[in-house]
Amino acid sequence: MIDTRAEAHEKAKKFAPNMSKQILAELLRNLKTGSELAEDLGADVVSVRARLSDLKKKKQIYIVGQRKNKKGNNEDVYRRVDTMDEDWYDNVVI
């Protein structure tokens, strides 16, 4: 019997660090939700949300608010911690 969780974990170990870097690069450009990041990166939203959770635990990103996604549901909007001292975000509409 194949342990699908272990298989998925091994697979994720290969792409997770790269995806985290891509997410951080996208968040440097603008505030985004998980589904927006998934769409921009051409990735599965579940994988992106897992990376967002990891980045949040590492205190590299944080939630600045919520906005409606394409399905009309509220979704958290993320921002990089290292952009806190920059001026560009003061006028960004969430």
N, C-alpha and C positions, 0 to 999 in steps of 0.2 A: 504494500500500500504506500502511495506517495503522500508525503506530508506537504500539502499545498501551502500551508503557512510558511514552512521553512523554505520552500521553493520560492515563494514570493519575496521573502526576506532577503534571500541571496540575490535575487534579481534587482531588488530595490537598492541594495548596497552598491551596485555598479552605477546606477543612474542618479541616485539621490543627491550626491554632492554636486554634480554638474547642474542638476535642476535647481538646487538651492542657489547656486551662483547666478543662474539665469533669472531666477525670481528677484534676487537682490538687484541685478542690473535693470530689470524692468521697473522696479520700485524706485530706482534712482531717477527715472524719467518722470514718473507720475504716481499718484496714489491709485491703487487698484484693488479690486475684489479678487477672490480666488477664481471665480469663473472668468473674469476678464483676463487674468494671468494665464489660465488654461487655454483660452482662445488665442491669445497673443503668442503663446509658446507652442501651440499645436499639441498640447499634452492633455492627458486625462485629468479632469477636475479633482478626482479623488486623490491622485498622486500629488497634485499641486497643494491641496489642502493639508495633506500629511506633511509636506515640506514646510508649509506655513506654520503648522503647529510646532515643528522642530525649531524653526527660526525664532518663533515667539518665545519658546522655552529658553533659547540661548540669548534672549534679549537683543536680537538684531533687528527685529521689527516689532511694531505694536499696532493696535487697532485705534484708528482716529475717529471712527463713526460707522454709520451704516448707510446703504443706499439700496434701492430696488434693483434686482437683476432683471434679465430679459424675461424671466418667468413671473415677474412681479413680486418676488419674495425679497425680504430684507436680507442683505448680506454684508458682512463686515468689510470695512475698507482698511487697507494696510498701508503703513508707511515705514521707511527705514529709520532706525534710531539715529544713525550718523548724519541725517539730514536735518536734525532738530535746529541747528544754528543757522540754517540757510533761510533766506528771505522768500524764495519762490513759493513756498507752500502757504504763506499767509493769505494769498488770494485764490487758492484752489477751492473750487466748489465741490463738496462731497455729495 
